[in-house]
Amino acid sequence: MLRISHRGIASPRKHLLAPNTGRLQNLSINTRPLTQPLHKSIQVFPKQCISTQKIPWESRHDRLAAQRLHRPTSPNLGIYKWTYVSFASALHRITGILLAGSLYAFGTLYLVSPAIGLNLDSTTLLAGFGALPFVVKTGIKLGLCMPFTFHAFNGVKHLIWDTGSLLGKTQSARATWVVLICSIGASMGLALYRFEDKTESDEK
């Protein structure tokens, strides 16, 4: 540390070198001359020539596309751990496409069925469906009800989100699992429910 007196700042050389006097005495300085010139000890790398190629103006986009194939890409979907909670939003859209697509497909087929000789009236459909085994009928009804119930309950969840509720990470995950449980329960109830035939009840 520097010592300040009324005469000014004391010289720091005395205070800095005094504790290290013993160490400085043991040091030896190499004063031998260089055995070879300095320029010979410097490594010189060979000159590398860069070749250029003239590319037509019309193929500039093809060259750029070929260069982009060799560029490193950042990780995209492979770094994420897929769970049901993260897939629920995409599943909502998938079920909506399935429901709308199947409705439009059946409606179109029903309209053109007389022209192609296909009988799709309700009596024929009910008779054919009733002749199937119970396990097959239950599986078909479950496959039709599950997308409908999931899309309905998940749509209610999205409506609740629009109000600003259940937007937390934990609350959103719990709401997503509640949607799945309610969808499975409602689908099982609709699939196992047996509709009574009114004609048979009237005859009895």
C-alpha positions in Angstrom: 0.0 0.0 0.0 1.1 3.6 -0.6 1.9 5.8 2.3 0.7 9.4 2.1 2.4 12.0 4.1 2.1 15.8 4.2 4.8 16.0 1.6 2.9 14.0 -1.0 2.9 10.4 -2.1 5.8 8.3 -1.1 7.8 6.4 -3.7 6.2 2.9 -4.0 9.5 1.2 -5.2 10.9 1.0 -1.7 7.7 -0.6 -0.3 7.1 -3.0 -3.2 10.7 -4.4 -3.6 11.5 -4.6 0.1 9.4 -7.8 0.9 10.7 -9.5 -2.3 14.4 -8.9 -1.9 15.2 -12.5 -1.0 13.3 -13.8 -4.0 15.0 -11.5 -6.4 18.4 -12.6 -5.4 17.7 -16.2 -6.4 16.6 -15.2 -9.9 18.9 -15.6 -12.9 18.4 -13.9 -16.2 19.4 -15.8 -19.4 21.4 -13.4 -21.4 22.8 -15.9 -24.0 22.7 -14.7 -27.6 20.3 -16.4 -30.1 21.9 -19.4 -31.9 19.9 -18.8 -35.1 18.3 -15.8 -36.7 14.8 -14.8 -35.6 13.3 -15.1 -39.0 14.3 -18.8 -39.3 12.4 -19.8 -36.1 9.1 -18.4 -37.5 7.0 -21.0 -39.2 5.6 -20.1 -42.6 2.6 -21.9 -43.9 2.3 -22.6 -47.6 0.0 -20.4 -49.6 -3.3 -21.9 -50.5 -5.0 -21.0 -53.7 -8.7 -20.5 -53.9 -10.4 -21.6 -57.1 -13.5 -19.8 -58.4 -16.2 -21.0 -60.7 -18.4 -18.9 -62.8 -22.1 -19.8 -62.3 -24.8 -18.8 -64.8 -27.3 -16.3 -63.6 -30.1 -18.7 -64.3 -28.8 -21.4 -62.0 -28.1 -19.2 -59.0 -31.1 -20.6 -57.0 -30.0 -24.2 -57.6 -26.6 -23.4 -56.3 -28.0 -21.8 -53.2 -30.4 -24.7 -52.6 -27.4 -27.2 -52.9 -25.4 -25.1 -50.3 -28.3 -25.1 -47.9 -28.3 -28.9 -47.8 -24.9 -28.9 -46.2 -25.7 -26.3 -43.6 -26.0 -27.4 -40.0 -29.6 -27.3 -38.7 -30.8 -26.5 -35.2 -32.7 -29.3 -33.3 -36.4 -29.1 -33.9 -38.8 -31.7 -32.8 -36.3 -34.4 -31.8 -35.2 -32.6 -28.6 -38.7 -32.5 -27.0 -40.2 -35.2 -24.9 -43.7 -35.9 -26.2 -46.4 -36.4 -23.7 -50.2 -36.4 -23.8 -50.4 -32.9 -22.4 -48.2 -31.5 -25.2 -50.1 -33.5 -27.8 -53.6 -32.6 -26.7 -53.8 -29.4 -28.7 -52.8 -31.3 -31.9 -55.2 -34.1 -31.0 -58.0 -31.6 -30.8 -57.4 -30.5 -34.4 -56.9 -34.1 -35.5 -60.3 -35.2 -34.1 -61.9 -32.1 -35.6 -60.6 -33.1 -39.1 -61.7 -36.7 -38.6 -65.2 -35.7 -37.6 -65.7 -33.1 -40.3 -64.0 -35.3 -43.0 -66.1 -38.4 -42.1 -69.3 -36.3 -42.2 -68.5 -34.8 -45.6 -67.4 -38.2 -46.9 -70.6 -39.9 -45.8 -72.8 -37.1 -47.0 -71.2 -37.1 -50.4 -71.4 -40.9 -50.6 -75.1 -40.8 -49.5 -75.9 -38.3 -52.3 -74.2 -40.3 -55.1 -75.4 -43.7 -53.8 -78.5 -43.9 -56.0 -76.3 -43.1 -59.1 -73.8 -45.9 -58.3 -76.4 -48.4 -57.1 -75.5 -48.4 -53.5 -78.2 -48.6 -50.9 -77.4 -46.4 -47.8 -80.9 -45.7 -46.4 -81.3 -45.9 -42.6 -83.2 -49.2 -42.6 -80.4 -51.0 -44.4 -77.7 -49.5 -42.3 -79.5 -50.4 -39.0 -80.2 -53.9 -40.2 -76.6 -54.5 -41.2 -75.2 -52.9 -38.0 -77.6 -55.0 -35.8 -76.4 -58.2 -37.4 -72.9 -57.6 -36.2 -71.6 -59.3 -33.0 -71.8 -57.3 -29.7 -68.0 -56.9 -29.4 -67.8 -55.5 -33.0 -70.7 -53.1 -32.5 -69.2 -51.9 -29.2 -65.8 -51.3 -30.8 -67.4 -49.4 -33.7 -69.5 -47.2 -31.4 -66.5 -46.5 -29.2 -64.4 -45.6 -32.2 -67.1 -43.1 -33.4 -67.8 -41.7 -29.9 -64.2 -41.1 -28.7 -63.3 -38.4 -31.2 -66.6 -36.7 -30.7 -66.5 -36.7 -26.9 -62.8 -35.6 -26.8 -63.4 -32.8 -29.3 -66.4 -31.6 -27.3 -64.8 -31.7 -23.9 -61.5 -30.2 -25.1 -63.5 -27.5 -26.9 -65.1 -26.6 -23.5 -61.5 -26.4 -22.1 -60.5 -24.0 -24.8 -63.5 -21.9 -24.1 -62.5 -21.7 -20.5 -59.0 -20.7 -21.5 -60.5 -17.8 -23.5 -61.8 -16.4 -20.3 -58.3 -16.3 -18.8 -58.7 -19.2 -16.4 -56.7 -22.4 -16.1 -53.7 -21.0 -17.9 -51.1 -22.0 -15.4 -48.8 -25.0 -16.2 -50.2 -27.2 -13.4 -53.8 -26.2 -13.9 -53.6 -26.7 -17.7 -52.1 -30.2 -17.3 -54.8 -31.2 -14.8 -57.5 -29.8 -17.1 -56.1 -31.8 -20.0 -56.2 -35.1 -18.0 -59.7 -34.3 -16.8 -60.7 -33.9 -20.5 -59.3 -37.4 -21.3 -61.0 -39.1 -18.4 -64.4 -37.5 -19.2 -64.0 -38.4 -22.8 -63.2 -42.1 -22.1 -66.1 -42.3 -19.6 -68.6 -40.7 -21.9 -67.5 -42.8 -24.8 -67.8 -46.0 -22.8 -71.3 -45.0 -21.6 -72.5 -44.2 -25.2 -70.9 -47.4 -26.6 -72.4 -49.7 -24.0 -75.8 -48.0 -24.0 -78.5 -50.1 -25.7 -81.3 -48.3 -27.5 -84.7 -50.0 -27.1 -86.7 -50.7 -30.2 -90.0 -48.8 -30.1 -91.8 -51.3 -32.3 -90.9 -54.2 -30.0 -92.0 -52.2 -26.9 -95.3 -51.3 -28.6 -96.0 -54.9 -29.5 -95.4 -56.0 -25.9 
